């Protein structure tokens, strides 16, 4: 509606009086959206008119129940005039107060009588007494907000006056904002009318008995996975049609389907209302609201909302039933839907929308018809994204090929070639690459060395240290190839040829194999060269097999005792059998058939430096963990099988956000060390990790600590907790198991400070390194503002860190399946919401168990979430100050929005979580980097 601010015309007495009228008549269809305000103000607002100034406004408050005629007749115009109400507002500089509300008489003396409408009187009293917004937590101080509130009350009033009977609850909101706010109340994910009916009909034929479908199979028939919600929907549809019993025919199912797949907002709103209104009296009681909240929470796997359903039902009734009538009606439910804001982030300004359209056009794939150009472009893109990996792989392959060729040519020129042929050349070439790779494979797991190099040198710019474990696996493949060439050539070709050689052919080889010719094949196997080679083959085959994802992550379901071959324990112990393998390799390399001079036995030369470096690494780990004892300060067990450990910070322990440590607990296993991302910030006086139960070791660790924990006190998070009391004695403090830590070690996320803008993505427990980064950003902001005090031991490091801090914007997306997961880092979320006054960090929590925005199964949760957050500032899903989004993010829109907000900038994308999302995020980063002027650098944590 047209608003008017008097400005300089305001009287000295305080404010102008503006009289405006609002009509309950809708504009004709041909007038369009902009013609909702049909009459401009007609009263002057000049100072000469006296202390009270008036202006008349007309607004379409509510559409009629039936479609309006193309042209309004005189009689209809007269009827519409009767629906006008006159509202007198006291307009001041910073507020608008309601002075009076009364019917407007457009018909002159022959118009309506002077008696006031009781509903109008009630409206006036309500508006005059209401000093806060409908949510009750903030006072509206500007005129536009007040007028909007009046408009909503008028809509409610018009709906009250026009409803009547059962049919009166059917509203036509062709211009309603609800269609935009909720995108329709979908009852199933894909309701495409006739097309969807074909699949429903097919399932009906399979599920029905004697031509009737039972209520228990209704959800399965229409494609709804939640049997409870489907059952309630069945009951609502049956009540509306006076169908008794628990079975329906195909014709009745078709009627149900037509209503479910109705794309109109009003039809779906009516269906949703019928689900809540179980006694079909047109009114919803608090008990019915509680039941539908419980049902919606169950369908969305929100156990905490389900537990507090009574409290939330009371909250909704307080909002929609201010008169304490004990019930709400359809128009109340619609108002609540209208007030629920959209979950998605939209780009608002016209300029940004135009940029968004241009960006969308540039991102459309443009196929290249020329295959050579297409290949050239793809090759260029690949090199641009992977040049560091490419040069390392080319160097490694070149060295392997060079070593193989060198030995191949060397033995091609020796006499043994005349007896054994090319087989011996292949065997010796494969052996040379095997020795090189057995030495090289140790370097990627020398974590202390890699961390030192990446922290102290510029080598990380050209060497992809983040791919150290992937390179370790690639070298393992090279070992497999080299071992296969060596073993197969010897066993199937060289030895049989030597056994079948003539005496003349064998004579030159006697110094290598003995004066007497080997009598049989067993002679080769039982010799030192033979049995050491075969034992190494078996151990390597076992270790390589148990290191594959199928065995290491326990994806295979083996019977009985064979289950011990799966899981991390089997991988860990089999991998440490390589100590025996390296010992046997040195022995095998010393007792060679065709090489007798020690200086030509090169196995020990390859292995000496890498084995010494790796031994120092392990010795450093053992000494450092024992010299740096830690005390457990706090233990908490959270929903989702997550264990949180807080350690005292060892003297001289310095780390960066995004790095990880190894943890050892002798009560579980004295030998095993497991890596976990650090969740505390470098400025904290403690070190914390969050460990999710995913395997044998983590499960036993959780059990060990759960025994010393107790249920938390009031106001404390977690299912179980135990804390160390610095002032308490030995008898009062819990007896924690002894824990050792080793580290820190470098990880991709530690490089986030190289970027002005970062996109942090955590999937489930993968949020752990991102939480440390978020806390680090907050602490650096506080230090720059002078709000954070640091200890004396870390003052210099903290000041240097703050001085080099360059991140100006951070987007954090945390995607998790379970509602209880948000308890893990609830304190961090609340701290960001409270302290980040400059809006540097943008938090987005996504709960994938909740149905997407607009789905009827999550509609009430969305209403409740908006209402509770506005009233109490707390999200009903996460329990934090950060509002939770539903379903999964649209990652293309996320990248698109960041590209629009940060043009001509480089954005660091850091992801930690399951591999399922890696490909999509990496491809989007590449696509947007190539087609926009915003460059995205993708980094992934490797485990």
C-alpha positions, -999 to 999 in steps of 0.1 A, spaced: 0 0 0 11 36 -6 28 49 25 33 86 33 59 101 56 50 137 66 86 147 72 87 185 78 49 187 81 50 170 115 35 193 141 52 204 172 27 183 192 45 151 181 29 137 150 4 138 121 -27 118 121 -31 98 89 -64 82 81 -63 54 56 -89 29 44 -84 -6 33 -108 -25 11 -116 -62 12 -122 -63 -25 -97 -78 -50 -87 -59 -82 -100 -72 -115 -77 -98 -131 -67 -75 -160 -53 -49 -137 -23 -70 -127 -2 -71 -96 6 -34 -95 -30 -24 -93 -36 -39 -58 -35 -3 -45 -63 12 -64 -69 46 -48 -42 71 -39 -44 92 -8 -71 118 -11 -66 139 20 -40 167 22 -12 164 48 -3 201 49 3 218 82 -25 243 75 -51 217 78 -48 215 116 -33 190 139 -51 160 124 -44 151 88 -60 123 69 -53 103 38 -74 76 22 -58 44 10 -74 13 -6 -58 -21 -6 -69 -55 -18 -70 -74 15 -84 -107 5 -95 -122 -28 -131 -133 -30 -141 -169 -28 -150 -171 -64 -132 -155 -93 -142 -119 -99 -159 -109 -131 -138 -92 -157 -156 -59 -151 -170 -48 -118 -207 -40 -119 -222 -11 -100 -238 -34 -75 -205 -52 -68 -188 -19 -64 -214 -9 -38 -209 -42 -20 -172 -36 -21 -176 -2 -5 -192 -18 25 -160 -37 31 -139 -6 36 -125 2 71 -109 34 81 -78 33 101 -64 64 118 -27 63 125 -6 87 146 26 91 125 57 102 142 93 103 131 102 69 144 69 52 150 33 48 140 6 44 166 -30 32 158 -54 60 168 -87 43 157 -103 18 134 -139 21 122 -160 13 91 -157 37 62 -190 49 47 -186 55 10 -223 55 2 -231 88 20 -263 89 40 -277 60 23 -248 38 30 -241 16 60 -253 25 94 -233 41 121 -230 9 142 -194 -3 144 -186 -39 132 -177 -59 163 -148 -75 144 -135 -41 135 -137 -30 171 -118 -61 181 -92 -53 155 -88 -18 167 -84 -30 203 -59 -56 192 -38 -31 172 -38 -5 199 -27 -29 226 -1 -46 205 33 -29 211 55 -56 197 55 -77 165 35 -109 163 66 -128 173 68 -107 205 106 -102 206 112 -69 188 94 -36 187 86 -23 152 96 14 150 92 24 114 60 32 96 63 7 68 65 -22 92 35 -10 111 14 -6 80 25 -41 68 12 -54 102 -21 -36 97 -24 -52 63 -19 -87 77 -46 -80 104 -69 -68 77 -63 -100 57 -73 -120 88 -104 -98 93 -115 -102 57 -110 -139 60 -131 -140 92 -159 -121 75 -160 -142 44 -156 -177 56 -186 -198 61 -192 -236 63 -169 -263 51 -164 -247 18 -156 -214 33 -122 -228 43 -112 -231 6 -91 -199 -2 -81 -186 -35 -48 -169 -31 -37 -164 -67 -17 -134 -57 -7 -147 -23 29 -146 -12 25 -181 2 30 -196 -33 64 -180 -33 72 -186 4 67 -223 3 66 -233 -33 35 -254 -26 29 -279 1 42 -310 -16 30 -343 0 53 -365 -21 86 -357 -37 73 -361 -73 36 -356 -78 32 -352 -115 -5 -359 -118 -14 -383 -146 22 -393 -152 27 -402 -116 -7 -420 -114 6 -446 -138 32 -458 -114 7 -455 -85 -18 -476 -104 8 -502 -111 18 -504 -74 -19 -506 -65 -24 -537 -86 5 -554 -68 -5 -544 -33 -43 -545 -34 -62 -575 -22 -96 -582 -37 -94 -548 -54 -90 -529 -21 -58 -512 -7 -52 -513 30 -43 -482 50 -9 -498 60 1 -500 24 -11 -466 13 23 -449 18 41 -476 -2 16 -472 -30 19 -435 -34 57 -435 -28 58 -420 7 84 -437 29 70 -427 63 42 -451 72 30 -429 101 27 -397 81 11 -417 52 -14 -431 76 -24 -397 89 -27 -385 53 -49 -415 45 -72 -407 75 -75 -370 65 -84 -378 29 -109 -404 40 -125 -381 66 -131 -355 39 -149 -380 18 -168 -397 47 -150 -430 40 -150 -454 69 -128 -484 73 -92 -490 65 -94 -499 28 -101 -480 -4 -108 -489 -40 -88 -478 -70 -114 -452 -79 -111 -438 -43 -73 -439 -46 -75 -419 -78 -95 -392 -59 -69 -392 -32 -41 -389 -57 -58 -360 -75 -59 -341 -42 -24 -350 -32 -10 -340 -66 -30 -308 -67 -4 -281 -75 -24 -252 -61 -12 -239 -27 -48 -237 -14 -56 -273 -22 -26 -285 -4 -31 -261 25 -66 -276 29 -52 -311 29 -26 -302 55 -53 -286 76 -75 -317 74 -45 -338 86 -43 -317 117 -80 -313 122 -87 -349 132 -123 -345 144 -132 -325 112 -148 -297 131 -130 -270 113 -109 -261 143 -75 -272 155 -69 -276 192 -36 -275 210 -36 -313 214 -40 -317 176 -12 -293 170 10 -313 194 1 -345 175 10 -331 141 43 -317 155 51 -351 169 42 -367 135 63 -342 115 93 -346 139 91 -383 135 90 -382 97 120 -359 97 139 -379 124 140 -349 148 139 -366 182 145 -334 202 116 -316 186 95 -347 192 104 -346 229 94 -309 232 63 -311 211 41 -300 240 61 -268 245 61 -260 208 24 -266 205 19 -241 233 41 -216 215 20 -219 183 -12 -215 202 1 -184 219 9 -170 185 -22 -179 166 -48 -178 194 -41 -146 213 -78 -145 225 -74 -179 243 -103 -194 224 -86 -228 226 -85 -235 189 -72 -220 156 -87 -221 121 -75 -224 85 -68 -187 81 -45 -188 112 -26 -216 97 -22 -197 65 -9 -167 83 18 -188 100 28 -202 66 30 -167 52 53 -157 80 77 -186 76 106 -172 55 122 -191 27 152 -213 37 171 -206 5 194 -177 1 183 -154 -27 200 -127 -46 179 -96 -40 190 -65 -60 182 -60 -97 219 -55 -105 228 -88 -88 200 -106 -105 212 -94 -139 247 -105 -130 233 -139 -119 215 -143 -153 247 -134 -172 267 -158 -150 242 -186 -157 244 -180 -194 282 -181 -193 281 -214 -173 260 -232 -199 280 -258 -217 290 -249 -252 300 -280 -271 330 -277 -294 323 -294 -328 359 -298 -337 372 -329 -319 409 -318 -319 400 -284 -304 378 -302 -278 406 -325 -269 431 -296 -267 408 -276 -245 403 -306 -221 440 -312 -220 447 -276 -212 421 -276 -184 436 -308 -170 471 -294 -169 459 -262 -154 443 -281 -125 468 -309 -120 502 -296 -132 519 -303 -99 506 -339 -99 515 -343 -135 552 -333 -132 557 -355 -101 541 -385 -119 561 -379 -150 593 -377 -130 585 -409 -111 575 -428 -143 607 -416 -161 629 -428 -132 611 -462 -132 614 -465 -170 650 -454 -169 660 -480 -142 641 -507 -161 658 -499 -194 692 -496 -178 690 -531 -162 673 -546 -193 702 -534 -216 728 -544 -190 716 -581 -189 710 -581 -226 747 -578 -231 756 -606 -206 761 -642 -213 731 -653 -192 709 -638 -219 720 -666 -243 705 -692 -219 675 -674 -203 667 -649 -231 647 -618 -225 631 -633 -194 661 -625 -173 662 -589 -187 626 -584 -177 632 -600 -143 662 -578 -135 645 -546 -149 615 -553 -127 637 -559 -97 655 -526 -101 622 -506 -102 611 -527 -72 641 -517 -51 636 -480 -60 599 -481 -51 604 -500 -19 627 -471 -8 604 -444 -22 572 -457 -6 585 -448 29 589 -411 21 552 -401 18 545 -415 53 574 -395 69 549 -370 83 572 -350 105 595 -344 75 566 -334 52 551 -311 78 585 -294 84 591 -289 46 556 -275 40 558 -251 70 594 -239 65 600 -239 27 583 -229 -5 583 -264 -18 546 -268 -13 540 -244 -42 554 -270 -67 550 -303 -47 515 -316 -39 521 -326 -3 484 -329 2 485 -360 -20 511 -378 0 489 -408 8 476 -410 -28 512 -411 -40 520 -437 -14 493 -459 -30 506 -451 -65 540 -463 -55 525 -494 -40 510 -502 -75 545 -497 -89 558 -522 -64 532 -547 -74 541 -543 -111 578 -547 -104 573 -577 -82 551 -594 -107 576 -589 -135 604 -602 -114 587 -632 -99 568 -644 -129 598 -641 -152 620 -661 -128 595 -688 -119 580 -694 -153 609 -687 -176 644 -683 -162 645 -713 -139 630 -738 -164 653 -727 -191 683 -731 -169 672 -767 -159 669 -776 -196 702 -760 -208 729 -782 -222 762 -788 -204 780 -764 -228 754 -737 -222 755 -742 -184 793 -742 -180 798 -704 -181 770 -701 -154 786 -725 -130 803 -698 -109 768 -684 -101 748 -716 -96 775 -741 -86 796 -766 -103 768 -791 -102 737 -782 -122 706 -776 -101 689 -810 -100 653 -798 -100 629 -769 -95 628 -773 -57 665 -764 -55 656 -728 -65 627 -726 -41 645 -739 -10 675 -716 -14 679 -684 5 670 -664 -26 639 -685 -32 622 -687 2 629 -651 11 613 -640 -21 582 -662 -16 577 -651 20 580 -614 9 554 -622 -18 529 -636 7 533 -608 32 530 -581 6 500 -597 -10 483 -599 24 492 -563 33 481 -549 -1 448 -568 1 438 -558 36 447 -522 27 420 -520 0 389 -500 10 367 -532 9 387 -547 38 401 -516 56 367 -500 59 349 -533 66 326 -532 35 329 -569 30 306 -592 50 327 -622 56 314 -653 76 324 -662 111 361 -659 121 370 -644 87 355 -611 99 387 -604 117 403 -599 83 382 -567 79 385 -534 97 413 -511 106 430 -535 131 437 -560 103 450 -532 81 472 -518 108 488 -551 119 493 -564 84 510 -531 73 535 -534 102 546 -568 88 566 -547 64 593 -546 90 598 -582 82 595 -576 45 623 -550 45 646 -573 65 639 -601 41 645 -577 11 680 -569 24 688 -606 28 673 -614 -6 693 -586 -22 725 -599 -6 722 -635 -18 718 -630 -55 723 -656 -82 740 -635 -108 758 -609 -87 786 -618 -64 805 -585 -59 792 -565 -29 795 -531 -46 771 -543 -73 745 -554 -48 725 -522 -47 695 -531 -26 710 -517 7 720 -485 -12 684 -478 -22 670 -485 13 696 -470 36 685 -434 37 647 -439 35 648 -466 62 670 -444 85 647 -414 79 616 -435 87 632 -450 118 640 -415 131 604 -406 124 591 -434 145 617 -428 172 607 -391 173 571 -400 177 578 -423 206 600 -399 224 579 -368 218 547 -385 230 564 -397 262 583 -365 269 552 -344 264 526 -359 288 491 -346 286 463 -345 311 427 -351 301 407 -320 311 373 -330 298 355 -359 282 320 -358 266 300 -384 248 276 -368 222 248 -382 201 259 -399 169 286 -420 187 310 -391 190 336 -388 218 351 -354 226 385 -353 244 401 -321 258 438 -324 267 461 -300 285 484 -283 260 520 -296 262 548 -272 267 560 -259 233 531 -276 214 523 -253 185 500 -260 157 479 -244 130 441 -247 125 434 -276 101 462 -298 113 458 -332 130 474 -353 157 478 -390 164 462 -404 196 472 -435 215 454 -451 244 472 -480 260 439 -492 276 427 -500 241 459 -509 223 495 -500 233 507 -500 197 480 -483 176 481 -446 168 451 -430 150 450 -396 134 423 -370 143 418 -334 132 423 -308 160 391 -289 168 405 -264 192 421 -231 180 459 -224 183 451 -196 208 432 -220 232 450 -233 263 439 -268 255 439 -293 226 407 -310 216 396 -337 192 362 -351 183 362 -389 175 334 -407 158 329 -444 164 336 -460 130 358 -490 137 371 -514 163 396 -491 180 373 -460 182 344 -481 195 365 -495 223 380 -461 231 344 -447 235 335 -476 258 366 -471 279 359 -434 285 321 -439 289 328 -459 321 343 -429 339 316 -405 326 283 -395 342 251 -378 329 258 -341 324 246 -315 349 219 -290 340 230 -267 312 258 -290 300 258 -306 266 264 -343 258 250 -376 269 278 -383 293 305 -360 307 335 -360 330 358 -330 338 390 -326 356 387 -302 386 419 -283 390 410 -275 426 398 -310 435 418 -337 450 428 -371 436 397 -387 452 372 -362 436 386 -363 400 378 -392 377 405 -418 369 409 -412 332 428 -438 310 462 -427 300 464 -410 266 494 -400 245 493 -376 216 518 -370 188 520 -342 163 509 -319 149 510 -329 113 503 -308 82 470 -310 63 454 -292 33 431 -271 55 460 -254 73 466 -233 41 433 -214 45 451 -182 55 465 -179 19 430 -168 8 410 -137 14 378 -157 9 373 -194 20 345 -219 15 346 -245 42 325 -277 36 322 -304 63 302 -336 58 293 -351 92 323 -355 114 343 -339 86 334 -306 101 362 -310 127 391 -292 109 367 -265 98 356 -258 133 392 -252 143 395 -227 114 362 -210 124 375 -206 160 409 -193 147 391 -167 125 371 -155 155 402 -154 178 422 -134 152 393 -110 148 392 -105 186 430 -99 187 428 -74 159 401 -56 179 420 -60 212 393 -81 227 413 -113 233 440 -119 258 466 -146 252 489 -163 275 525 -152 280 539 -183 263 520 -178 231 519 -140 229 545 -137 201 530 -165 180 495 -151 184 505 -115 175 524 -128 144 493 -149 135 470 -119 138 493 -97 118 494 -122 90 457 -128 91 441 -119 57 408 -139 56 380 -113 52 351 -137 44 344 -173 53 314 -194 43 309 -226 63 286 -253 52 280 -282 75 259 -311 62 248 -338 86 222 -365 87 213 -364 124 199 -336 145 220 -347 175 252 -339 155 247 -301 161 254 -307 198 291 -314 189 299 -278 182 269 -259 197 292 -236 217 312 -226 186 280 -218 166 267 -196 194 300 -179 198 301 -170 161 265 -157 162 273 -135 192 308 -122 184 309 -119 146 294 -84 145 311 -76 112 296 -106 94 329 -122 84 317 -157 89 285 -170 73 273 -203 88 250 -227 70 239 -259 89 220 -285 68 201 -314 82 195 -339 55 170 -360 75 145 -331 71 125 -329 39 132 -301 15 116 -267 18 79 -268 7 74 -305 15 43 -310 37 63 -333 60 86 -304 69 62 -275 66 52 -273 102 88 -277 113 97 -247 91 68 -227 107 79 -237 142 116 -230 134 108 -194 122 85 -187 151 108 -200 178 139 -183 164 122 -150 162 108 -153 197 137 -169 215 166 -166 191 172 -204 191 168 -228 162 145 -258 170 166 -282 149 202 -274 160 195 -258 194 219 -230 184 215 -194 173 222 -205 137 191 -214 117 192 -248 101 185 -254 64 166 -285 53 177 -313 29 210 -308 9 226 -277 -4 224 -268 -40 262 -266 -45 260 -249 -79 240 -220 -63 265 -218 -35 294 -214 -59 273 -190 -80 265 -168 -51 302 -167 -40 313 -159 -76 289 -130 -77 299 -116 -43 337 -119 -49 345 -111 -85 382 -110 -94 392 -129 -63 406 -163 -55 385 -185 -32 399 -214 -13 375 -244 -11 383 -268 17 364 -301 20 365 -328 46 342 -358 45 331 -388 26 343 -391 -10 307 -390 -23 309 -351 -26 345 -347 -37 338 -350 -74 309 -326 -75 327 -299 -55 360 -303 -75 342 -301 -109 322 -271 -98 354 -253 -86 370 -261 -120 339 -250 -140 334 -217 -122 372 -210 -124 372 -214 -161 340 -195 -170 340 -167 -144 366 -142 -132 365 -158 -97 390 -185 -92 382 -215 -69 411 -236 -55 398 -270 -43 415 -289 -14 404 -321 1 415 -338 33 429 -373 27 426 -402 53 
